[in-house]
Amino acid sequence: MAGAERRKNRKTKRGENTLEREEENKPGNIDVDNIDQRPHWFTVLWTKLFNITNWIVIGLLIVMIISDGTLIRIVDFVFGTQLFRRFYMTQQPPPSGPPDPSQLEEEIKNFKPTILNKLDMNEIYLYNKLLQPQEISNDLSRESSVRIFLIDDFLTELECDGLVKAHHHHVDEMSKESPILCFDSIDTLHKHLKDIDKEHLVKLCNDIEVFTTGTHCLNSSFSAELTNSMHHQWSYSTAFYLGESRFSHSFGKRVYEATGLMASNGGKFQITSYPEGVGYKTHTDCTLNTEKRDRFATILVYLDDVEEGGETNFPKLGISIKPKKAQALVWTNMDEDGNCDPMSIHEASKVQVGKKYILQRWFYYENFYSLGRRQKEPDIPERSPGQGYVSCDAYDHGSCRWYDEWGYDHIVDYVAMKHKLH
C-alpha cells in the first residue's frame, strides 16, 4: 500500500508541474524576476561598436572644430576680441635686456643672403579645401616679366574677421593722441597745404624751420592742426612680425607652399585699412635702381569685400582686381635678374562706398640680416609713448599713411645715407 501511495503522489506531482509550466508560458504570466538578464552576444557586440564609433566621431568633430577655428570663434563671441588676440595676434614678450653687441656683430658677419627670383605656384589644401592659383594675363602682361595670380579662400572667414578686429583694436589704442605728421620733402608738404586750402601757411613754412631737428616731421602742435584740416584722409597700417603670433607662422607656411615665396626673404606683415575717399596713387613696390635688396614679389589678401571702389589696378598691364574677401593677389615686381620692372606699377583706387582691409607682405630678391625683424625705434622726433605717425611721400606717386611703428625714413641722416648708397 505504501508503494502504491508513493507512485500516486509522484504522478500527481508531475501533473501539477506540467500545469505550472503551461501556466507560466501563457502570455501575461512571465515571471520577470527569474528571466536570464544577460543580453544576446550580438547585442553586446553591436553596443560596444556603436559606443566606439560615437567616440571616434566626437573626437573627429573636436579636431575639426579646433583646426578651423570654430572653437575660438565661439569663445570669441562669448568673451570678445581680447581672447582672439591672445591666441592669434598677441606679440611675444621681447627678449630680456639688449643683445650682446659682440654676438650681434658676429651674427651679422656670418649672415649669408639668399636669392629669391621666381614664383613656384602650387595647388594646396586648406582645411580639406583645394586652393588653385589662377594666373591673370593678357597680351600686355606677357610682354613683361610681371606675373599676377589670384587664389580664392586663401584665408578663412575667422582669420579675416580676427585680423580686422585686432587691427581696429590696435588703431583705437594708438589714436588716443593725435599723430605726428612727416613728409618726404618740403615740396610735398606745400602741395598738401594747397590741397586743404592752407596756402597762407606755405610762405610761413619757407620762413621758419617747420621740421623738428634731424627729421622731416612737424612738431606736435602743427601736426594736430593739420590732422584736423586733412580730416584724417589717410590709410591706417599696423604691423606684426614672424614669431610674434601663431598666425604669422601658419600664414608664412601657407604662402610658401602655394607660391614658393620663402619666409626667410619676407619682411613684416602689414594690415592696412582704407576709409572712404582714400586710396594709394600709382607706384612700384620696388625701386628703379641697381639695388638687389628690394621687393621681388608682393602678396596681398583682401580681408573683406568693398561695396564700391578700392580696386587694385595695374594701368600699364590693363589689369584691375576688385577686392573679394579672403582672396589672395600675388605678383612679381622684379625680373629674375633682380631688376625692377616698371610695368609692375599699380595703384589702390579710392574707396567710394564702404571700407577696405588688406593683409600684405613683401618678399625681397636678396634678403639681409634685419629683414623681417622688429627694429628698435628711433629716438627722434620727440613724442609721447604709443603715439603713431603719418608719413606723406612723393605727392604724385604716393599717399599719406598712418603707422603704428616708427621707422627711419623720416630721419635726415638715414635718408642721406640711402641716397649715397644708391
Residue, then its C-alpha position, 0 to 999 in steps of 0.5 A: m500500500a505504501g508503494a502504491e501511495r508513493r507512485k500516486n503522489r509522484k504522478t500527481k506531482r508531475g501533473e501539477n508541474t506540467l500545469e505550472r509550466e503551461e501556466e507560466n508560458k501563457p502570455g501575461n504570466i512571465d515571471v520577470d524576476n527569474i528571466d536570464q538578464r544577460p543580453h544576446w552576444f550580438t547585442v553586446l557586440w553591436t553596443k560596444l561598436f556603436n559606443i566606439t564609433n560615437w567616440i571616434v566621431i566626437g573626437l573627429l568633430i573636436v579636431m575639426i572644430i579646433s583646426d578651423g577655428t570654430l572653437i575660438r570663434i565661439v569663445d570669441f563671441v562669448f568673451g570678445t576680441q581680447l581672447f582672439r588676440r591672445f591666441y592669434m595676434t598677441q606679440q611675444p614678450p621681447p627678449s630680456g635686456p639688449p643683445d650682446p653687441s659682440q654676438l650681434e656683430e658676429e651674427i651679422k658677419n656670418f649672415k649669408p643672403t639668399i636669392l629669391n627670383k621666381l614664383d613656384m605656384n602650387e595647388i594646396y589644401l586648406y582645411n580639406k579645401l583645394l586652393q588653385p592659383q589662377e594666373i591673370s594675363n593678357d597680351l600686355s602682361r606677357e610682354s613683361s616679366v610681371r606675373i599676377f595670380l589670384i587664389d580664392d579662400f586663401l584665408t578663412e572667414l575667422e582669420c579675416d574677421g580676427l585680423v580686422k578686429a585686432h587691427h581696429h583694436h590696435v588703431d583705437e589704442m594708438s589714436k588716443e593722441s593725435p599723430i605726428l605728421c612727416f613728409d618726404s620733402i618740403d615740396t610735398l608738404h606745400k602741395h598738401l597745404k594747397d590741397i586743404d586750402k592752407e596756402h597762407l601757411v606755405k610762405l610761413c613754412n619757407d620762413i621758419e624751420v617747420f621740421t623738428t631737428g634731424t627729421h622731416c616731421l612737424n612738431s606736435s602742435f602743427s601736426a594736430e592742426l593739420t590732422n584736423s584740416m586733412h580730416h584724417q584722409w589717410s590709410y591706417s597700417t599696423a604691423f606684426y612680425l614672424g614669431e610674434s603670433r601663431f598666425s604669422h607662422s601658419f600664414g608664412k607656411r601657407v604662402y610658401e607652399a602655394t607660391g614658393l615665396m620663402a619666409s626667410n626673404g619676407g619682411k613684416f606683415q602689414i594690415t592696412s585699412y582704407p576709409e572712404g575717399v582714400g586710396y594709394k596713387t600709382h607706384t612700384d613696390c620696388t625701386l628703379n635702381t641697381e639695388k638687389r635688396d628690394r621687393f621681388a614679389t608682393i602678396l596681398v589678401y583682401l580681408d573683406d569685400v568693398e561695396e564700391g571702389g578700392e580696386t587694385n589696378f595695374p594701368k600699364l598691364g590693363i589689369s584691375i582686381k576688385p577686392k573679394k574677401a579672403q582672396a589672395l593677389v600675388w605678383t612679381n615686381m622684379d625680373e629674375d635678374g633682380n631688376c625692377d620692372p616698371m610695368s609692375i606699377h599699380e595703384a589702390s583706387k579710392v574707396q567710394v562706398g564702404k571700407k577696405y582691409i588688406l593683409q600684405r607682405w613683401f618678399y625681397y630678391e636678396n634678403f639681409y640680416s634685419l629683414g623681417r625683424r622688429q627694429k628698435e625705434p628711433d629716438i627722434p622726433e620727440r613724442s609721447p609713448g604709443q603715439g603713431y605717425v603719418s608719413c606723406d611721400a612723393y605727392d604724385h606717386g604716393s599717399c599719406r599713411w598712418y603707422d603704428e611703428w616708427g621707422y627711419d625714413h623720416i630721419v635726415d641722416y638715414v635718408a642721406m645715407k640711402h641716397k649715397l648708397h644708391 
